[in-house]
Amino acid sequence: MSPALDERQRIRAAMDRILSGRPEHSNGALTIVALAVEAGVPRNALTQRHTDLKNEFYEKVRARGATPDSEQRLRKQVRQLKELRAADAEEIAKLKADVEALVGALHQTTVENGRLRHQLADRASVVRALPAQAPFRQ
């Protein structure tokens, strides 16, 4: 499918409409997708054939002091991911501390168990009968 002859002109006109806040065919977002819809061209026309117009659009958006919607979304996502990473790092540190405490407790009980086994082995194996107790009555 070959591009239409007036594709570049339609993209420029769409760019002007979006940047002036008068979109006719799109939601007016400062994105390549909205620009493509506004111009009536496929998105890949901007991402593959007319990359210069795509770059020009983003330059004009930045020159106005605005940040493209896609960049705002990505920045928000990066911020959220950094927060999640920090929370994960904190949880990992706590889990490592718990593991160290559990390993210490396991070592202590293993040593104590060995000591008790040794004490039992050293004793003479004498079985003693306990005195019988009367049954409990209320």
C-alpha positions as YAML, in Angstrom:
chain: A
units: angstrom
residues:
- id: 1
  name: MET
  ca: [0.00, 0.00, 0.00]
- id: 2
  name: SER
  ca: [1.60, 3.24, -1.11]
- id: 3
  name: PRO
  ca: [1.19, 6.42, 0.91]
- id: 4
  name: ALA
  ca: [-1.24, 9.02, -0.34]
- id: 5
  name: LEU
  ca: [0.31, 11.96, -2.14]
- id: 6
  name: ASP
  ca: [-1.11, 14.48, 0.31]
- id: 7
  name: GLU
  ca: [-0.16, 12.48, 3.42]
- id: 8
  name: ARG
  ca: [2.50, 14.92, 4.61]
- id: 9
  name: GLN
  ca: [0.16, 17.89, 4.16]
- id: 10
  name: ARG
  ca: [-2.60, 16.12, 6.09]
- id: 11
  name: ILE
  ca: [-0.16, 15.34, 8.90]
- id: 12
  name: ARG
  ca: [1.00, 18.96, 9.09]
- id: 13
  name: ALA
  ca: [-2.60, 20.22, 9.09]
- id: 14
  name: ALA
  ca: [-3.50, 17.74, 11.82]
- id: 15
  name: MET
  ca: [-0.45, 18.85, 13.80]
- id: 16
  name: ASP
  ca: [-1.60, 22.46, 13.60]
- id: 17
  name: ARG
  ca: [-5.15, 21.58, 14.68]
- id: 18
  name: ILE
  ca: [-3.99, 19.51, 17.68]
- id: 19
  name: LEU
  ca: [-1.43, 22.07, 18.81]
- id: 20
  name: SER
  ca: [-3.96, 24.89, 18.52]
- id: 21
  name: GLY
  ca: [-6.49, 22.88, 20.55]
- id: 22
  name: ARG
  ca: [-8.98, 22.40, 17.69]
- id: 23
  name: PRO
  ca: [-8.92, 18.67, 16.91]
- id: 24
  name: GLU
  ca: [-11.62, 17.50, 14.51]
- id: 25
  name: HIS
  ca: [-11.12, 13.73, 14.35]
- id: 26
  name: SER
  ca: [-9.20, 12.77, 17.49]
- id: 27
  name: ASN
  ca: [-9.27, 13.39, 21.23]
- id: 28
  name: GLY
  ca: [-6.54, 16.04, 20.85]
- id: 29
  name: ALA
  ca: [-4.00, 14.22, 22.99]
- id: 30
  name: LEU
  ca: [-0.39, 15.14, 22.42]
- id: 31
  name: THR
  ca: [0.49, 11.69, 21.08]
- id: 32
  name: ILE
  ca: [1.46, 10.18, 17.76]
- id: 33
  name: VAL
  ca: [-1.65, 8.01, 17.89]
- id: 34
  name: ALA
  ca: [-3.91, 11.07, 18.17]
- id: 35
  name: LEU
  ca: [-1.93, 12.81, 15.43]
- id: 36
  name: ALA
  ca: [-2.35, 9.83, 13.12]
- id: 37
  name: VAL
  ca: [-6.09, 9.66, 13.81]
- id: 38
  name: GLU
  ca: [-6.42, 13.41, 13.27]
- id: 39
  name: ALA
  ca: [-4.54, 13.18, 9.95]
- id: 40
  name: GLY
  ca: [-6.40, 10.07, 8.86]
- id: 41
  name: VAL
  ca: [-3.21, 8.08, 8.35]
- id: 42
  name: PRO
  ca: [-2.00, 4.83, 9.91]
- id: 43
  name: ARG
  ca: [0.27, 5.26, 12.92]
- id: 44
  name: ASN
  ca: [3.17, 3.61, 11.12]
- id: 45
  name: ALA
  ca: [3.09, 6.49, 8.60]
- id: 46
  name: LEU
  ca: [4.54, 8.60, 11.42]
- id: 47
  name: THR
  ca: [6.74, 5.98, 13.03]
- id: 48
  name: GLN
  ca: [8.24, 4.60, 9.81]
- id: 49
  name: ARG
  ca: [7.73, 6.86, 6.76]
- id: 50
  name: HIS
  ca: [7.56, 10.35, 8.22]
- id: 51
  name: THR
  ca: [9.73, 10.19, 11.30]
- id: 52
  name: ASP
  ca: [10.81, 13.78, 10.67]
- id: 53
  name: LEU
  ca: [7.20, 14.92, 11.13]
- id: 54
  name: LYS
  ca: [6.86, 12.82, 14.27]
- id: 55
  name: ASN
  ca: [10.01, 14.42, 15.69]
- id: 56
  name: GLU
  ca: [8.81, 17.87, 14.64]
- id: 57
  name: PHE
  ca: [5.50, 17.28, 16.43]
- id: 58
  name: TYR
  ca: [7.24, 16.27, 19.66]
- id: 59
  name: GLU
  ca: [9.60, 19.26, 19.38]
- id: 60
  name: LYS
  ca: [6.64, 21.63, 19.02]
- id: 61
  name: VAL
  ca: [4.93, 20.01, 22.00]
- id: 62
  name: ARG
  ca: [8.05, 20.47, 24.12]
- id: 63
  name: ALA
  ca: [8.57, 24.03, 22.84]
- id: 64
  name: ARG
  ca: [5.11, 24.89, 24.18]
- id: 65
  name: GLY
  ca: [6.28, 23.72, 27.59]
- id: 66
  name: ALA
  ca: [3.99, 20.72, 27.48]
- id: 67
  name: THR
  ca: [5.03, 17.14, 27.87]
- id: 68
  name: PRO
  ca: [3.55, 14.61, 25.47]
- id: 69
  name: ASP
  ca: [0.90, 12.38, 27.05]
- id: 70
  name: SER
  ca: [2.89, 9.25, 26.28]
- id: 71
  name: GLU
  ca: [5.91, 10.67, 28.08]
- id: 72
  name: GLN
  ca: [3.78, 11.65, 31.07]
- id: 73
  name: ARG
  ca: [2.38, 8.12, 31.26]
- id: 74
  name: LEU
  ca: [5.85, 6.62, 31.03]
- id: 75
  name: ARG
  ca: [7.21, 8.96, 33.70]
- id: 76
  name: LYS
  ca: [4.34, 8.01, 36.00]
- id: 77
  name: GLN
  ca: [4.98, 4.33, 35.36]
- id: 78
  name: VAL
  ca: [8.71, 4.77, 36.04]
- id: 79
  name: ARG
  ca: [7.89, 6.54, 39.31]
- id: 80
  name: GLN
  ca: [5.54, 3.71, 40.35]
- id: 81
  name: LEU
  ca: [8.11, 1.07, 39.43]
- id: 82
  name: LYS
  ca: [10.80, 2.85, 41.45]
- id: 83
  name: GLU
  ca: [8.47, 2.92, 44.46]
- id: 84
  name: LEU
  ca: [7.75, -0.79, 44.03]
- id: 85
  name: ARG
  ca: [11.45, -1.52, 43.71]
- id: 86
  name: ALA
  ca: [12.19, 0.39, 46.92]
- id: 87
  name: ALA
  ca: [9.41, -1.47, 48.74]
- id: 88
  name: ASP
  ca: [10.72, -4.78, 47.42]
- id: 89
  name: ALA
  ca: [14.26, -3.93, 48.53]
- id: 90
  name: GLU
  ca: [12.97, -3.11, 52.02]
- id: 91
  name: GLU
  ca: [11.03, -6.36, 52.19]
- id: 92
  name: ILE
  ca: [14.05, -8.35, 50.98]
- id: 93
  name: ALA
  ca: [16.22, -6.75, 53.69]
- id: 94
  name: LYS
  ca: [13.64, -7.72, 56.34]
- id: 95
  name: LEU
  ca: [13.44, -11.27, 54.99]
- id: 96
  name: LYS
  ca: [17.23, -11.60, 55.04]
- id: 97
  name: ALA
  ca: [17.25, -10.49, 58.67]
- id: 98
  name: ASP
  ca: [14.50, -13.03, 59.45]
- id: 99
  name: VAL
  ca: [16.49, -15.78, 57.73]
- id: 100
  name: GLU
  ca: [19.58, -14.94, 59.79]
- id: 101
  name: ALA
  ca: [17.52, -15.01, 63.00]
- id: 102
  name: LEU
  ca: [15.93, -18.34, 62.04]
- id: 103
  name: VAL
  ca: [19.30, -19.86, 61.15]
- id: 104
  name: GLY
  ca: [20.62, -18.76, 64.53]
- id: 105
  name: ALA
  ca: [17.62, -20.23, 66.34]
- id: 106
  name: LEU
  ca: [17.96, -23.48, 64.37]
- id: 107
  name: HIS
  ca: [21.65, -23.69, 65.23]
- id: 108
  name: GLN
  ca: [20.93, -23.07, 68.90]
- id: 109
  name: THR
  ca: [18.22, -25.77, 69.03]
- id: 110
  name: THR
  ca: [20.48, -28.22, 67.16]
- id: 111
  name: VAL
  ca: [23.27, -27.67, 69.67]
- id: 112
  name: GLU
  ca: [20.84, -27.99, 72.58]
- id: 113
  name: ASN
  ca: [19.31, -31.13, 71.08]
- id: 114
  name: GLY
  ca: [22.78, -32.66, 70.71]
- id: 115
  name: ARG
  ca: [23.63, -31.79, 74.30]
- id: 116
  name: LEU
  ca: [20.40, -33.37, 75.56]
- id: 117
  name: ARG
  ca: [20.99, -36.51, 73.49]
- id: 118
  name: HIS
  ca: [24.49, -36.73, 74.92]
- id: 119
  name: GLN
  ca: [23.15, -36.38, 78.46]
- id: 120
  name: LEU
  ca: [20.61, -39.14, 77.82]
- id: 121
  name: ALA
  ca: [23.30, -41.44, 76.44]
- id: 122
  name: ASP
  ca: [25.54, -40.85, 79.48]
- id: 123
  name: ARG
  ca: [22.84, -41.75, 81.99]
- id: 124
  name: ALA
  ca: [22.35, -45.28, 83.10]
- id: 125
  name: SER
  ca: [19.25, -46.53, 81.44]
- id: 126
  name: VAL
  ca: [17.13, -46.85, 84.54]
- id: 127
  name: VAL
  ca: [13.41, -46.86, 84.28]
- id: 128
  name: ARG
  ca: [11.66, -45.59, 87.38]
- id: 129
  name: ALA
  ca: [8.05, -46.16, 88.16]
- id: 130
  name: LEU
  ca: [6.14, -43.09, 89.16]
- id: 131
  name: PRO
  ca: [3.82, -43.31, 92.14]
- id: 132
  name: ALA
  ca: [0.25, -43.99, 91.17]
- id: 133
  name: GLN
  ca: [-2.15, -41.15, 91.60]
- id: 134
  name: ALA
  ca: [-5.76, -41.31, 92.50]
- id: 135
  name: PRO
  ca: [-8.10, -40.38, 89.68]
- id: 136
  name: PHE
  ca: [-9.20, -36.78, 89.67]
- id: 137
  name: ARG
  ca: [-12.79, -36.20, 90.82]
- id: 138
  name: GLN
  ca: [-14.78, -33.06, 90.90]
...
